[in-house]
């Protein structure tokens, strides 16, 4: 079942960089779904061009200064061997003081497109050892090209925070306000957004309302409010 975008008559679908899957969804549903893209990844230009040719307006949620994109590039360079490499580095750094960490079974379990290794890595990165993660990854971070706003000017461009914190809900009100107000300075016409990593709290929603943001998106299947709207990940069509 596809969950409808509240009040708009569209079905929200999160767009990935898998162009073949995106093409399949476009051919099947056309403008009957709302196509959204997070993080401002350069390869999403192909998706923007594909939608434009079909006369469909996509939603692109863009952030700036993103170490997570540098880490994504490292994962892509190392390919299938990344997780084995990362956890070897972790064990070496922590020995002999390493304490076994058990990931809760329900951690990110709602995101069916994540493998067990995807979830375990994110549990270490976001929940248990974020500082150790950054020590391991920092030497391997290289500059990455960002999506240029000019490349997606024919589409809706929304907020995705300034630096893409891993856990927005852990930040203070002032820190969150900086993230979204700084983002808005670079995209002053924005009235939409997507919550980075689905993390937010009541402060987040208050700030977004103060900044004039009308629609916000998650990666969940349940509508909660106009600033907490559901989406499906496009990978379910693979």
N, C-alpha and C positions, 0 to 999 in steps of 0.2 A: 504493500500500500504506500502511495506517495502522499505526503502530508502537504496540504495546500498552504501557500503563503497567505497569511491572514488578511482578508479583506481585499486581496488583489486578483484573485482568480488564477494565480500561477502556482506551480509546484517548485519549491526551492531545491536546487541541486548544487552542491558544492563542486566546483570544477577543479580537476587535477590537471597535471601536465600531460596526461595520456591522451594525445590528440585523437588516436583511433577510436577510443571509447567515447570521447566527446562527439566525434563525428557520427557515431552510431546513435547516440542519444538525440542529437539534432535531427538526424534523418527520421527518427522514430516519433519524436514529440514536437519538433519545430519550436514555435514560440509558446507552446503549452507548458513550458517549464521556465523557471527563472534561473539563469546560470550565474553562479557566483564564484569568484576566484579570490583566494587569500594570499597575502604575503608579498605581492608584487614581484613574482618570479619572471625573469626575462622571457622564458619559453612560453609564457602565457600570451605573448603577442600573437602566436599562431592561433590561439583560441579566440582572441579579439578579432582577428582578421576573418576567421571562419564565420563567427557570428555576424559580423558586419555584412559579409557577402549574402547572408540569408536574411538580412534586414532585421536582425534580432539584437536588442540592446542588453549587454551583459552588465553585471555588477562586479567591480574590481575593488577589493579592499586592500589598501596600500599602507605599509609602514616604512620606516626609514631607519638607517643605522642598525642593521640586523645581524648580530653574531650568529643567530640560528641559521641564517642562510649560508654563512661561511661553514658552519658545521654540516649543513645538508650537503654542501659541495664536497666536503671531506668524505662523508659517507658514500657519495656517488663515486668518488675516485677509488675508494677501497672496495666498493661493490659488496658482494656477498660475504667477504671476509672481514667487514668492518666490525661487527659485533664481537667476533672472536678476538680481534685485535684490541678493541676497547677494553674488554673485561680482563684480558691479560695485563694490559697497562694498569688497570685498577688494582689487580691482585698484587702486582709488583710494588706499587706505591704504598699499599696498605699493610703488607706483610711486615712484621709478624702480628700486627694489631688488628687485622681484619675481623670484623664481626659479621657473621652470616646475616643476610637480610632476606626476609621472606616477603615477597610481593603479595599483597591481598588478591585473592582470586578475582574480585570484581574491579580491580584497578583498570580503567579504560576498557573494560569488557564490552561496553556498549558500542565501541567502535570496531565493528567486525572486520574492517580492512586491515587492522593492526595484527601482525603475527605475535606470537608469544615473545620473541626476541625484541620486537618493536616496543612492546609494553614494558618489558623488563628494563630496557635501556632508558626509557622515559621515566620509569620509577626511580632509578638511580639518579638520573639527571635532574629531575624536578622535585623529588620528595625526600631523598635520603642524603645524597652526596653531591649537591650542586657545585660546591667549591672544588671538590676533587675532579669532577667532570670538566670544569673549566681549565684546571691546571693541565689535564691530559690533552684537551683539544686546542688550547691557545697556540702552541707552537705550529700547529697545522692549519691555522686559519689564514686564508689568503683573501685579498680583496675580490669581491664578486660584483658583477654588474647588476644594477637594479633596473627594474622596469621603469621606463620614462613615461611620465604622465601624458606626454604628447602622443605616445603610441596607443593610448587607450582613450583618447579624447572623445571618441564617438560613443562611449559607454558611460554608465554611471560610475563615478569614482568615490569611494567612501573611506572611512577611517579604519585603521587596524592597530592603532597606538603608534607612538614614535619609535620605541626601541624593541617592541614585541617582548615584554616581560613574560617569563614562563608561568608565573603565578600572579596575575594582576590582583587577585583577591588578598594577597599578603601585603600589598603596598598600602601606605597611608593615604588618606584623602588627598593631601598635597602632592604626593608622588603620582597618584593616578591622574590628578588634574593636569599635572605637567605633561604626562604621556599623551593625553588626548587633546589638550589645548595646543601643544607643540605640533602634533599631527594635523590639527585643524588649520594652523597657520600656513601649512604647505598645501592644504586642500581646502581653501576657504569656503567653497560652495557646497561642501559635503553635508548631507543630511542623513546619511546611512552609515552603518559600520558593521563589522563583525568582531566578536570578542576573541582576542588572541588566545588560542588553546582553550577556549570556552571558559576562561577563568574571569570571574567578576563577583561583585557583592553589591549591597545596597548603595554604598558610596559611588560605585561605578555608574549605576543607573541614575543617581542624582546628578552626577557630573555630566553625563550625556544629555540629560534633559536641559541642564543649564546651558550647554553649548549648542542647543538647538537641533540635536540629532533626533530624528523621528523614527527610524527603524534600525534594529540591531538583530544580528543573526548568531545562532549557535550551531553546533554540529550534533544536535539531538533531535528527537522525533516528536517532541511535545511542545505545543504553543503555550507560552506563559504570559507574554505581554508583547506589545509592539517592539520593545527593545530586547526581547528574548524569543525570537522566532526560530522555528525548526528548519533544519536542512538535512538532506540525504547526501552521502558522499557518492560521487559519480562512479567510484570503483565497484559499486554493487552491480553495475551493468557489464563488468568484465566477463 
